[in-house]
Amino acid sequence: FDLDGTLVDSLSLWNDIDIEFFHARHMEVPKDYSKKISHMNFLEMARFTKEEYGIQESAEEIALLWTNMSEDAYKNRIQAKDGAKDLLKHLSSKGLKLALATTNKASLYVPCLQRNKLDIYFSLAKNVNDFNTSKKEPKIYQMIADEFHVLPKETLVFEDILMAIDTAKNAGFRTVGVYDKANREDEERIKKDADYYVSSFQELTQI
């Protein structure tokens, strides 16, 4: 499972951070900015932002600033999507192994998972920042499959972003596209490319 936009609803937080960050530098949020960086790891996002838009601070300073701006929300406010906990509970009760595969930093996602009581369902959590990778390449999915001793074709990857879905599918994984309003422009492509598609986890828990 991906985290942001898939298991938890963090769209409004990152929109607010983007607005505050760019406005503090007398800029509007660039068109399609969130879409351009969505597959990157945290430091890649910062490097891209610095180079593409001429930001004065170093990439490391930008990444630290974003972390500080978002820590309180992940610790205290961001909520799981409707039906997410019930789905994880159901899958876990069937003996399926569950893993988290995220582009977010552990300092943000760990307290969010704990507060929403989702952490207990995952036997493995990996984030692309630890392996100098992104979701442009399937390394994080392959590492999880290897640790679980399963083949890609035996593994479902839940993602809300088109690029991540295509990355996983091209590597032989079965994919579930999850609706998130941040990616509604890609909804038809996600429906077409993913093996399965859900508008909400409640659809699955009802089944």
C-alpha positions, 0 to 999 in steps of 0.5 A: 500500500502507498500512503499519501492519497491512498491510505490517508487523506493528506491532499489539503495539507500539501496544497497548503504547504505548497501555497505557503512555501511559494508565497513566502518567495513571492511566487504562485504555485506552479501549474501541475507542480504537485503532479510533477513531484508526486512520484519523487522521494523527499530530497528529489522533490526538494532538488527539483523545486530548487533547480526548476524554480530558482529557490535560494535555499539548498535542497536539504534546507527545503526538505527540512522546512517541509518536514517541519511544516508538516510534522504537526499535521501528520502527528495530530490531524491527518486521517485515514481514508474511509474504509482503509482500516477495515480493509487492512483488518480484513486482509490481515485476518485472512493471513495476507502479508501487508506492507507499506511502500511510500515516498514519505519520510518515516518521521512523518508517516510513523506517527500518522499510522500509529495515531490512526491505528493502522501500523499494527496491520503492516509487517513491513514498511519501506520508503523510497528515501532510504534507498535513493530511489523513487516510484519512477522505478519498481525497486521498492515494490521488488524489495518488498516482494523479495522480503515476502518471498512472493512473485510480483504476479502474486502481489497487489500494489495499491496506488493513487498515482498513475506513474506509480501504477504504471511502474508497478504494472510494467514490473509484473505486479497486479495493481489497484488504482485508488481514487484521490481527488488530487489525481482526478485528471488521471482517473480515466487513465488509471482505470484503464491501466490498473488491473482493478480500480476503487472509488473508495475502500468502502467498496471493497469492505462491502464486497 
